Amino acid sequence: MLSLGSGHVCQRKALILCLKQTVQYYTDRKTPVYACYLDLSKAFDLVSYNILWEKLSNEKNIPPEIVSMFGYWYNNQKNSVKWAGAFSDVYTLECGVRQGGLSSPSLFNLYMNRLIEGLSSTKVGCHIDGVCINNISYADDMVLLTPSIAAMRKLLKICEEYAMAHGLKYNVSKSEFMIFKSRTKTYSSVPHLTLCGMPLKRVNSFKYLGHWVTDDLKDNVDIERERRALSVRCNMLARRFARCKDEVKITLFKAYCQSLYTCSLWVSFTQRAYSALRVQYNNAFRVLLGLPRFCSASTMFAEAHTDGFHAIIRKRSASLLERLRGSTNGILRALADRWDSPLLGRWLSLHVSSAM
């Protein structure tokens, strides 16, 4: 698991960053990258208790009392189904960790750790400065990265064998693969990839952890996603809190409209897409506070002591760079130390241009 600090959002950003930077490293060197997005079917529900308790017992830093507590808790839980006001007979569960439970993600990560270790130990797939980056995982979401079809087939076979041994099943209909283009090269004829005997669908874009990744690494699609989401949030606030004071509206705007999820990872985009998001951000503030349509954006944000669009982008980028350089993870450190990274160039240009 990669981490840039506390919080699931930081962890997701770290994984998206790792994916895009690894692909960019290879495509800049005229080498295509094959990416396979794997989807486990009902992953949390199929966790075998016997295997899970064995894995917990083998962990040196987990006291046996904790293992016994989890075992007693899960093995003695009672369940029933409510339908039309009536309850079914009480029954017990023989597998599966609790959906929404605080400990469930950690238990599932422990359940999948050996797969991640097995994939990395093959040394097959993408590498940067000697660091193997052939799989990127977040709970039940996994991406495999290789520079060749043969390497991808080997990693897929390892995943299939692990799933079979641990009672898991892959959803082939939701698992897809993508070929990241090497500059202007096209790949019309590509050997088939299969998962559990079924062919995988090839796609040109994929929504990974809420961020749209395309085979040309352009960010226009993801910027449009954020623009639409911002429009929805703004309309909701304007409708529900129309009678509130301006101080309340500004607080709500900061909480719901300034997140701009993964904006710090945008590197390659058209000015049209970027400007559309900026205009949407400015109009959202105007609508919420009932300001004139053509009033000065810089003035209204200054008077409200609120960050404008460009200030938000700079702050998000600086925060991610600081977390990246302070991370103890070997993969993130390898990416942070590369001065030829387009992402680092983007971050530097944001702050240099603002200082001039």
Buried (B, 14 or more C-beta within 10 A) or exposed (E): BBBBBEEEBBBBBBBBBBBBBBBBBBBEEEBBBBBBBBBBBEBBEBBBBEBBBEBBEEEEEBEEEEBEEBBEEBEEEEEEEEEEEEEEEEEEBEBBBBEEEEEBBEBBBBBBBEBBEBBBEBEBBBBBEEBBBBBBBBBBBBBBBBBBBEBBBBBBEBBBEBBEEBEBEBBBEEBBBBBBBBEEEEEEEEEEBEBBEEEBEBBEBBEBBBBBBBBEBBBBBBBBBBBEBBBEBBEEBBEEBEEBEEEEBBEBBBEBBBBBBBBBBBBBBEEEBBEBBBEBBBBBBBBBBEBEEEEEBEEBBEEBEBBBBBEBBBBBBBBBBEBBEEBEBEBBBBBBEBEEBBBBEBBEEBEEEEEE
